[in-house]
């Protein structure tokens, strides 16, 4: 990926580095903002928004977008600041008694890092618990939000065939040793009356948006596996 100048300025501005007008012109303000960003993230302070600086900027913003999604915003986790991300920051700040300036500064980041459990609209927490009866439930916010989105999109009852798995249950059902079910980052979901290929198509759109890592149709069924992996 190679950002244009406007996107570079947006990514820098909403972290508080770029102070001037977003004009798509790479001048002294952009160079100074880049140097300060590089300083804070341990990069060579040359003022050049090259490949390493761009990669770090995307990494930082993906993390912020994922944290906002833990609060239910449903952003594409692409590392690019746009209208939706800006609106989400403002709304988050408003709801949390912060200065509403669309800047992710120290106070906003501290609040974003506060642990919060997403409460599903359509599912109870117990539906994500390990099916062996051991009570293990590590289900993360991101995948719970995706479950809600899938259920809401189709407008029909949906079933979590597999959420969190303990290591013993994962082995018993033939799960791979590094299955994301072990970490609460995956679900196998089925919607009676919806064929697997249709469900998979919607899950693929979630992956394409950057909110999930991987999805596939489970062989011999209409259930689909989807996981967030390390996007959580």
SELUMMAR-719949 format. One record per residue (C-alpha): residue number from 1; residue in one letter; y, z, x. Coordinates in nm, 2 decimals. Layout:
N
atom pos=NUM, code=A, yy=Y, zz=Z, xx=X;
...
***
This chain:
232
atom pos=1, code=X, yy=0.00, zz=0.00, xx=0.00;
atom pos=2, code=X, yy=0.35, zz=-0.07, xx=0.12;
atom pos=3, code=X, yy=0.64, zz=0.09, xx=-0.08;
atom pos=4, code=X, yy=0.96, zz=-0.09, xx=-0.14;
atom pos=5, code=X, yy=1.28, zz=0.08, xx=-0.04;
atom pos=6, code=X, yy=1.36, zz=0.20, xx=-0.39;
atom pos=7, code=X, yy=1.02, zz=0.37, xx=-0.41;
atom pos=8, code=X, yy=1.07, zz=0.53, xx=-0.07;
atom pos=9, code=X, yy=1.40, zz=0.67, xx=-0.18;
atom pos=10, code=X, yy=1.26, zz=0.81, xx=-0.50;
atom pos=11, code=X, yy=0.97, zz=0.98, xx=-0.32;
atom pos=12, code=X, yy=1.22, zz=1.14, xx=-0.08;
atom pos=13, code=X, yy=1.48, zz=1.23, xx=-0.34;
atom pos=14, code=X, yy=1.26, zz=1.43, xx=-0.57;
atom pos=15, code=X, yy=1.14, zz=1.64, xx=-0.28;
atom pos=16, code=X, yy=1.51, zz=1.71, xx=-0.21;
atom pos=17, code=X, yy=1.55, zz=1.50, xx=0.11;
atom pos=18, code=X, yy=1.74, zz=1.20, xx=0.00;
atom pos=19, code=X, yy=2.08, zz=1.29, xx=-0.14;
atom pos=20, code=X, yy=2.25, zz=0.96, xx=-0.21;
atom pos=21, code=X, yy=2.22, zz=0.70, xx=-0.48;
atom pos=22, code=X, yy=1.89, zz=0.52, xx=-0.53;
atom pos=23, code=X, yy=2.02, zz=0.17, xx=-0.43;
atom pos=24, code=X, yy=1.73, zz=0.00, xx=-0.25;
atom pos=25, code=X, yy=1.93, zz=-0.02, xx=0.07;
atom pos=26, code=X, yy=1.79, zz=0.14, xx=0.38;
atom pos=27, code=X, yy=2.09, zz=0.31, xx=0.54;
atom pos=28, code=X, yy=2.18, zz=0.62, xx=0.72;
atom pos=29, code=X, yy=2.10, zz=0.84, xx=0.42;
atom pos=30, code=X, yy=1.75, zz=0.71, xx=0.40;
atom pos=31, code=X, yy=1.69, zz=0.74, xx=0.77;
atom pos=32, code=X, yy=1.82, zz=1.10, xx=0.78;
atom pos=33, code=X, yy=1.60, zz=1.19, xx=0.47;
atom pos=34, code=X, yy=1.30, zz=1.04, xx=0.64;
atom pos=35, code=X, yy=1.36, zz=1.24, xx=0.96;
atom pos=36, code=X, yy=1.38, zz=1.56, xx=0.77;
atom pos=37, code=X, yy=1.06, zz=1.48, xx=0.57;
atom pos=38, code=X, yy=0.89, zz=1.39, xx=0.90;
atom pos=39, code=X, yy=1.00, zz=1.72, xx=1.06;
atom pos=40, code=X, yy=0.87, zz=1.93, xx=0.77;
atom pos=41, code=X, yy=0.53, zz=1.75, xx=0.77;
atom pos=42, code=X, yy=0.47, zz=1.74, xx=1.14;
atom pos=43, code=X, yy=0.53, zz=1.37, xx=1.20;
atom pos=44, code=X, yy=0.72, zz=1.19, xx=1.47;
atom pos=45, code=X, yy=1.09, zz=1.22, xx=1.38;
atom pos=46, code=X, yy=1.19, zz=0.86, xx=1.43;
atom pos=47, code=X, yy=1.35, zz=0.80, xx=1.08;
atom pos=48, code=X, yy=1.12, zz=0.50, xx=1.03;
atom pos=49, code=X, yy=0.93, zz=0.51, xx=0.70;
atom pos=50, code=X, yy=0.62, zz=0.35, xx=0.85;
atom pos=51, code=X, yy=0.25, zz=0.37, xx=0.76;
atom pos=52, code=X, yy=0.19, zz=0.74, xx=0.86;
atom pos=53, code=X, yy=0.51, zz=0.86, xx=0.68;
atom pos=54, code=X, yy=0.42, zz=0.66, xx=0.37;
atom pos=55, code=X, yy=0.06, zz=0.79, xx=0.37;
atom pos=56, code=X, yy=0.19, zz=1.15, xx=0.40;
atom pos=57, code=X, yy=0.45, zz=1.09, xx=0.12;
atom pos=58, code=X, yy=0.17, zz=0.96, xx=-0.11;
atom pos=59, code=X, yy=-0.05, zz=1.25, xx=-0.02;
atom pos=60, code=X, yy=0.22, zz=1.50, xx=-0.10;
atom pos=61, code=X, yy=0.30, zz=1.34, xx=-0.43;
atom pos=62, code=X, yy=-0.06, zz=1.30, xx=-0.54;
atom pos=63, code=X, yy=-0.10, zz=1.67, xx=-0.49;
atom pos=64, code=X, yy=0.21, zz=1.74, xx=-0.70;
atom pos=65, code=X, yy=0.10, zz=1.50, xx=-0.98;
atom pos=66, code=X, yy=-0.25, zz=1.66, xx=-0.98;
atom pos=67, code=X, yy=-0.09, zz=2.01, xx=-1.01;
atom pos=68, code=X, yy=0.13, zz=1.89, xx=-1.30;
atom pos=69, code=X, yy=-0.18, zz=1.75, xx=-1.47;
atom pos=70, code=X, yy=-0.33, zz=2.10, xx=-1.46;
atom pos=71, code=X, yy=-0.05, zz=2.19, xx=-1.70;
atom pos=72, code=X, yy=-0.15, zz=1.90, xx=-1.93;
atom pos=73, code=X, yy=0.09, zz=1.62, xx=-1.83;
atom pos=74, code=X, yy=-0.16, zz=1.34, xx=-1.79;
atom pos=75, code=X, yy=0.01, zz=1.16, xx=-1.51;
atom pos=76, code=X, yy=-0.14, zz=0.88, xx=-1.30;
atom pos=77, code=X, yy=-0.22, zz=1.04, xx=-0.97;
atom pos=78, code=X, yy=-0.09, zz=0.76, xx=-0.75;
atom pos=79, code=X, yy=0.16, zz=0.93, xx=-0.52;
atom pos=80, code=X, yy=0.45, zz=0.72, xx=-0.66;
atom pos=81, code=X, yy=0.75, zz=0.89, xx=-0.82;
atom pos=82, code=X, yy=0.85, zz=0.72, xx=-1.14;
atom pos=83, code=X, yy=0.99, zz=0.80, xx=-1.49;
atom pos=84, code=X, yy=0.68, zz=0.98, xx=-1.61;
atom pos=85, code=X, yy=0.66, zz=1.20, xx=-1.30;
atom pos=86, code=X, yy=1.03, zz=1.28, xx=-1.32;
atom pos=87, code=X, yy=1.01, zz=1.36, xx=-1.69;
atom pos=88, code=X, yy=0.71, zz=1.59, xx=-1.63;
atom pos=89, code=X, yy=0.89, zz=1.78, xx=-1.35;
atom pos=90, code=X, yy=1.19, zz=1.83, xx=-1.57;
atom pos=91, code=X, yy=0.98, zz=1.95, xx=-1.86;
atom pos=92, code=X, yy=0.78, zz=2.18, xx=-1.64;
atom pos=93, code=X, yy=1.10, zz=2.33, xx=-1.50;
atom pos=94, code=X, yy=1.24, zz=2.38, xx=-1.85;
atom pos=95, code=X, yy=0.93, zz=2.55, xx=-1.98;
atom pos=96, code=X, yy=0.91, zz=2.78, xx=-1.67;
atom pos=97, code=X, yy=1.27, zz=2.90, xx=-1.65;
atom pos=98, code=X, yy=1.35, zz=2.70, xx=-1.34;
atom pos=99, code=X, yy=1.66, zz=2.49, xx=-1.26;
atom pos=100, code=X, yy=1.60, zz=2.16, xx=-1.43;
atom pos=101, code=X, yy=1.69, zz=1.91, xx=-1.16;
atom pos=102, code=X, yy=1.36, zz=1.70, xx=-1.12;
atom pos=103, code=X, yy=1.33, zz=1.82, xx=-0.76;
atom pos=104, code=X, yy=1.01, zz=1.98, xx=-0.64;
atom pos=105, code=X, yy=1.17, zz=2.24, xx=-0.42;
atom pos=106, code=X, yy=1.04, zz=2.58, xx=-0.31;
atom pos=107, code=X, yy=1.06, zz=2.75, xx=-0.65;
atom pos=108, code=X, yy=0.91, zz=2.47, xx=-0.84;
atom pos=109, code=X, yy=0.62, zz=2.43, xx=-0.60;
atom pos=110, code=X, yy=0.55, zz=2.80, xx=-0.60;
atom pos=111, code=X, yy=0.52, zz=2.79, xx=-0.98;
atom pos=112, code=X, yy=0.30, zz=2.48, xx=-0.97;
atom pos=113, code=X, yy=0.07, zz=2.66, xx=-0.73;
atom pos=114, code=X, yy=0.02, zz=2.94, xx=-0.98;
atom pos=115, code=X, yy=-0.33, zz=2.94, xx=-1.11;
atom pos=116, code=X, yy=-0.35, zz=2.83, xx=-1.48;
atom pos=117, code=X, yy=-0.65, zz=2.75, xx=-1.70;
atom pos=118, code=X, yy=-0.61, zz=2.45, xx=-1.92;
atom pos=119, code=X, yy=-0.71, zz=2.54, xx=-2.28;
atom pos=120, code=X, yy=-0.89, zz=2.25, xx=-2.44;
atom pos=121, code=X, yy=-0.79, zz=2.12, xx=-2.78;
atom pos=122, code=X, yy=-1.14, zz=2.00, xx=-2.88;
atom pos=123, code=X, yy=-1.38, zz=2.20, xx=-2.67;
atom pos=124, code=X, yy=-1.47, zz=2.56, xx=-2.61;
atom pos=125, code=X, yy=-1.51, zz=2.69, xx=-2.25;
atom pos=126, code=X, yy=-1.88, zz=2.76, xx=-2.31;
atom pos=127, code=X, yy=-1.95, zz=2.39, xx=-2.37;
atom pos=128, code=X, yy=-1.89, zz=2.34, xx=-1.99;
atom pos=129, code=X, yy=-2.11, zz=2.62, xx=-1.89;
atom pos=130, code=X, yy=-2.44, zz=2.56, xx=-1.69;
atom pos=131, code=X, yy=-2.71, zz=2.45, xx=-1.94;
atom pos=132, code=X, yy=-2.98, zz=2.67, xx=-1.77;
atom pos=133, code=X, yy=-2.83, zz=2.98, xx=-1.93;
atom pos=134, code=X, yy=-2.71, zz=3.14, xx=-1.61;
atom pos=135, code=X, yy=-2.35, zz=3.16, xx=-1.73;
atom pos=136, code=X, yy=-2.20, zz=2.96, xx=-1.43;
atom pos=137, code=X, yy=-1.87, zz=2.79, xx=-1.53;
atom pos=138, code=X, yy=-1.64, zz=2.66, xx=-1.26;
atom pos=139, code=X, yy=-1.50, zz=2.38, xx=-1.47;
atom pos=140, code=X, yy=-1.16, zz=2.27, xx=-1.33;
atom pos=141, code=X, yy=-0.85, zz=2.19, xx=-1.54;
atom pos=142, code=X, yy=-0.84, zz=1.82, xx=-1.45;
atom pos=143, code=X, yy=-1.19, zz=1.73, xx=-1.59;
atom pos=144, code=X, yy=-1.13, zz=1.95, xx=-1.90;
atom pos=145, code=X, yy=-0.81, zz=1.75, xx=-1.97;
atom pos=146, code=X, yy=-1.01, zz=1.43, xx=-1.93;
atom pos=147, code=X, yy=-1.27, zz=1.56, xx=-2.18;
atom pos=148, code=X, yy=-0.99, zz=1.62, xx=-2.43;
atom pos=149, code=X, yy=-0.84, zz=1.28, xx=-2.37;
atom pos=150, code=X, yy=-1.18, zz=1.11, xx=-2.43;
atom pos=151, code=X, yy=-1.24, zz=1.30, xx=-2.75;
atom pos=152, code=X, yy=-0.89, zz=1.24, xx=-2.87;
atom pos=153, code=X, yy=-0.90, zz=0.87, xx=-2.79;
atom pos=154, code=X, yy=-1.22, zz=0.81, xx=-3.00;
atom pos=155, code=X, yy=-1.14, zz=1.05, xx=-3.28;
atom pos=156, code=X, yy=-1.50, zz=1.16, xx=-3.31;
atom pos=157, code=X, yy=-1.69, zz=1.47, xx=-3.21;
atom pos=158, code=X, yy=-1.80, zz=1.45, xx=-2.84;
atom pos=159, code=X, yy=-2.07, zz=1.65, xx=-2.66;
atom pos=160, code=X, yy=-2.07, zz=1.77, xx=-2.30;
atom pos=161, code=X, yy=-2.43, zz=1.71, xx=-2.20;
atom pos=162, code=X, yy=-2.36, zz=1.86, xx=-1.86;
atom pos=163, code=X, yy=-2.06, zz=2.04, xx=-1.72;
atom pos=164, code=X, yy=-2.09, zz=2.30, xx=-1.44;
atom pos=165, code=X, yy=-2.43, zz=2.33, xx=-1.28;
atom pos=166, code=X, yy=-2.56, zz=2.61, xx=-1.07;
atom pos=167, code=X, yy=-2.75, zz=2.48, xx=-0.76;
atom pos=168, code=X, yy=-3.09, zz=2.57, xx=-0.91;
atom pos=169, code=X, yy=-3.03, zz=2.38, xx=-1.23;
atom pos=170, code=X, yy=-2.87, zz=2.09, xx=-1.04;
atom pos=171, code=X, yy=-3.19, zz=2.06, xx=-0.84;
atom pos=172, code=X, yy=-3.41, zz=2.09, xx=-1.14;
atom pos=173, code=X, yy=-3.24, zz=1.80, xx=-1.32;
atom pos=174, code=X, yy=-3.25, zz=1.58, xx=-1.01;
atom pos=175, code=X, yy=-2.88, zz=1.60, xx=-0.92;
atom pos=176, code=X, yy=-2.77, zz=1.50, xx=-0.57;
atom pos=177, code=X, yy=-2.70, zz=1.78, xx=-0.32;
atom pos=178, code=X, yy=-2.32, zz=1.73, xx=-0.33;
atom pos=179, code=X, yy=-2.30, zz=1.67, xx=-0.71;
atom pos=180, code=X, yy=-1.95, zz=1.73, xx=-0.84;
atom pos=181, code=X, yy=-2.11, zz=1.92, xx=-1.12;
atom pos=182, code=X, yy=-2.16, zz=2.20, xx=-0.87;
atom pos=183, code=X, yy=-1.79, zz=2.24, xx=-0.82;
atom pos=184, code=X, yy=-1.67, zz=2.20, xx=-1.18;
atom pos=185, code=X, yy=-1.53, zz=1.86, xx=-1.12;
atom pos=186, code=X, yy=-1.76, zz=1.65, xx=-1.34;
atom pos=187, code=X, yy=-1.89, zz=1.61, xx=-1.69;
atom pos=188, code=X, yy=-2.16, zz=1.40, xx=-1.86;
atom pos=189, code=X, yy=-2.02, zz=1.32, xx=-2.20;
atom pos=190, code=X, yy=-2.16, zz=1.15, xx=-2.51;
atom pos=191, code=X, yy=-2.00, zz=1.05, xx=-2.85;
atom pos=192, code=X, yy=-2.25, zz=0.98, xx=-3.13;
atom pos=193, code=X, yy=-2.17, zz=0.65, xx=-3.29;
atom pos=194, code=X, yy=-2.00, zz=0.51, xx=-2.98;
atom pos=195, code=X, yy=-2.21, zz=0.29, xx=-2.75;
atom pos=196, code=X, yy=-2.22, zz=0.37, xx=-2.39;
atom pos=197, code=X, yy=-2.05, zz=0.05, xx=-2.27;
atom pos=198, code=X, yy=-1.75, zz=0.13, xx=-2.49;
atom pos=199, code=X, yy=-1.72, zz=0.48, xx=-2.37;
atom pos=200, code=X, yy=-1.76, zz=0.36, xx=-2.01;
atom pos=201, code=X, yy=-1.48, zz=0.11, xx=-2.06;
atom pos=202, code=X, yy=-1.24, zz=0.39, xx=-2.16;
atom pos=203, code=X, yy=-1.36, zz=0.61, xx=-1.87;
atom pos=204, code=X, yy=-1.30, zz=0.32, xx=-1.63;
atom pos=205, code=X, yy=-0.94, zz=0.31, xx=-1.75;
atom pos=206, code=X, yy=-0.90, zz=0.68, xx=-1.66;
atom pos=207, code=X, yy=-1.04, zz=0.61, xx=-1.31;
atom pos=208, code=X, yy=-0.80, zz=0.31, xx=-1.28;
atom pos=209, code=X, yy=-0.51, zz=0.54, xx=-1.37;
atom pos=210, code=X, yy=-0.59, zz=0.76, xx=-1.06;
atom pos=211, code=X, yy=-0.69, zz=1.07, xx=-1.27;
atom pos=212, code=X, yy=-1.06, zz=1.04, xx=-1.19;
atom pos=213, code=X, yy=-1.26, zz=0.93, xx=-0.89;
atom pos=214, code=X, yy=-1.58, zz=0.78, xx=-1.03;
atom pos=215, code=X, yy=-1.76, zz=0.70, xx=-1.36;
atom pos=216, code=X, yy=-2.09, zz=0.54, xx=-1.46;
atom pos=217, code=X, yy=-2.32, zz=0.49, xx=-1.76;
atom pos=218, code=X, yy=-2.62, zz=0.72, xx=-1.74;
atom pos=219, code=X, yy=-2.93, zz=0.52, xx=-1.75;
atom pos=220, code=X, yy=-3.12, zz=0.50, xx=-2.07;
atom pos=221, code=X, yy=-2.85, zz=0.67, xx=-2.28;
atom pos=222, code=X, yy=-2.50, zz=0.63, xx=-2.42;
atom pos=223, code=X, yy=-2.37, zz=0.92, xx=-2.21;
atom pos=224, code=X, yy=-2.12, zz=0.86, xx=-1.93;
atom pos=225, code=X, yy=-2.07, zz=1.06, xx=-1.61;
atom pos=226, code=X, yy=-1.71, zz=1.10, xx=-1.49;
atom pos=227, code=X, yy=-1.57, zz=1.32, xx=-1.21;
atom pos=228, code=X, yy=-1.25, zz=1.40, xx=-1.04;
atom pos=229, code=X, yy=-1.40, zz=1.47, xx=-0.70;
atom pos=230, code=X, yy=-1.13, zz=1.59, xx=-0.46;
atom pos=231, code=X, yy=-0.85, zz=1.47, xx=-0.69;
atom pos=232, code=X, yy=-0.85, zz=1.81, xx=-0.85;
***
